[in-house]
Amino acid sequence: MTTRLTHLAAPAGVAPGTGYSHVVSGSGRLVAVSGQIAVDEHGVLVGPGDPAAQARQVFENLRRCLAAAGATFADVVKLTFYVTDTAYLPAVRIARDEVIDTERPPASMAMQVAALIRPELLVEVDALAVVG
């Protein structure tokens, strides 16, 4: 069952964002997915040095984690992106847009970090979802 979420792209007095909603609300069971990195089911890095390949693997891992909790990307209310270089954000957004409803995107936040848990990692993403 898909959760009924309310997306506010531009609340009164707030400029609209590009590719995200400022506010997403809903009621149901909260699902928190830890930051996912670009490793496959065997723990092997996918896409060394390739932010696009890493981002695709990160979103595949998020999809699997959401599914394990009975959720889909349609239930996601917030994504947080961590990148070691902001130049990787376009690749992350492309991978994101392949799995979300771009007409009703989740709230999002992005930050550049000095490093992730392993030096070869370029991208990490965590998610919050609400399942009805």
C-alpha positions as CSV (number, residue, x, y, z in Angstrom):
1,M,0.0,0.0,0.0
2,T,1.4,3.4,-1.0
3,T,1.4,6.0,1.7
4,R,-0.5,9.2,1.1
5,L,2.0,12.0,1.4
6,T,1.6,15.7,1.1
7,H,4.3,17.5,-0.8
8,L,4.8,21.2,-0.5
9,A,7.3,22.3,-3.1
10,A,7.1,26.0,-2.1
11,P,5.4,26.9,1.1
12,A,4.2,30.5,1.3
13,G,7.1,32.9,1.4
14,V,9.7,30.2,0.5
15,A,11.3,30.1,-3.0
16,P,10.7,26.7,-4.7
17,G,13.6,24.3,-4.7
18,T,14.9,22.5,-7.8
19,G,14.3,18.7,-7.6
20,Y,13.0,18.5,-4.1
21,S,10.0,19.5,-1.9
22,H,10.6,21.8,1.0
23,V,8.0,19.9,3.1
24,V,6.7,16.3,2.9
25,S,4.2,15.1,5.5
26,G,2.2,11.9,6.1
27,S,1.1,9.5,8.8
28,G,2.1,6.0,9.3
29,R,5.1,3.9,10.4
30,L,8.4,5.6,10.2
31,V,11.2,3.8,8.3
32,A,14.8,5.1,8.7
33,V,17.4,3.7,6.3
34,S,21.0,4.1,7.3
35,G,23.4,5.7,4.9
36,Q,24.0,3.4,2.0
37,I,27.3,3.2,0.2
38,A,28.4,1.8,-3.2
39,V,29.1,-1.8,-2.2
40,D,27.3,-4.9,-3.6
41,E,25.7,-7.7,-1.6
42,H,29.2,-9.2,-1.1
43,G,30.7,-6.0,0.3
44,V,32.6,-5.3,-3.0
45,L,32.9,-1.7,-4.1
46,V,30.9,-0.8,-7.2
47,G,32.3,1.9,-9.5
48,P,35.7,2.8,-8.2
49,G,36.3,6.5,-9.1
50,D,32.9,6.7,-10.9
51,P,30.3,8.8,-9.0
52,A,27.5,7.8,-11.4
53,A,28.1,4.0,-10.9
54,Q,28.4,4.5,-7.2
55,A,25.2,6.6,-7.1
56,R,23.3,3.9,-9.0
57,Q,24.5,1.2,-6.5
58,V,23.6,3.4,-3.5
59,F,20.1,3.8,-4.8
60,E,19.8,0.1,-5.5
61,N,20.9,-0.6,-1.9
62,L,18.3,1.9,-0.7
63,R,15.6,0.2,-2.8
64,R,16.5,-3.2,-1.2
65,C,16.5,-1.7,2.3
66,L,13.2,0.0,1.7
67,A,11.7,-3.2,0.3
68,A,12.8,-5.1,3.4
69,A,10.7,-2.7,5.5
70,G,7.7,-2.9,3.2
71,A,8.4,0.5,1.6
72,T,9.2,1.9,-1.8
73,F,10.7,5.1,-3.0
74,A,7.1,6.4,-3.2
75,D,7.1,6.3,0.6
76,V,10.3,8.3,1.0
77,V,9.9,11.7,2.7
78,K,13.5,12.7,3.0
79,L,16.9,11.9,1.4
80,T,20.2,13.1,2.6
81,F,23.2,13.1,0.2
82,Y,26.8,13.1,1.4
83,V,29.4,13.6,-1.3
84,T,33.1,14.0,-1.1
85,D,32.9,16.6,-4.0
86,T,29.9,18.7,-5.0
87,A,30.9,17.9,-8.6
88,Y,29.3,14.5,-8.0
89,L,25.8,15.9,-7.2
90,P,24.6,15.8,-10.9
91,A,25.3,12.1,-11.0
92,V,23.5,11.6,-7.7
93,R,20.5,13.5,-8.9
94,I,20.4,11.5,-12.2
95,A,20.4,8.2,-10.2
96,R,17.8,9.7,-7.8
97,D,15.5,10.8,-10.6
98,E,15.5,7.2,-12.0
99,V,13.8,6.0,-8.8
100,I,11.6,8.8,-7.5
101,D,8.5,10.6,-8.8
102,T,10.1,13.8,-10.0
103,E,6.7,15.5,-9.9
104,R,6.5,14.8,-6.1
105,P,10.1,14.6,-4.9
106,P,11.0,14.0,-1.3
107,A,12.6,16.6,0.9
108,S,16.3,16.5,0.4
109,M,19.6,17.8,1.9
110,A,23.1,17.6,0.4
111,M,26.4,18.2,1.9
112,Q,30.0,17.9,1.0
113,V,32.1,16.0,3.5
114,A,35.8,15.6,3.9
115,A,35.6,11.9,3.7
116,L,33.3,8.9,4.0
117,I,34.0,5.7,6.0
118,R,36.3,4.3,3.3
119,P,38.6,6.5,1.1
120,E,37.3,5.1,-2.2
121,L,33.7,6.0,-1.5
122,L,32.4,9.1,-3.2
123,V,28.7,9.1,-2.3
124,E,26.5,8.0,0.6
125,V,22.7,8.5,0.9
126,D,20.3,7.9,3.8
127,A,16.5,7.9,3.7
128,L,13.4,8.4,5.8
129,A,10.1,6.9,4.7
130,V,6.6,6.8,6.0
131,V,4.6,3.6,5.3
132,G,0.8,3.8,5.8
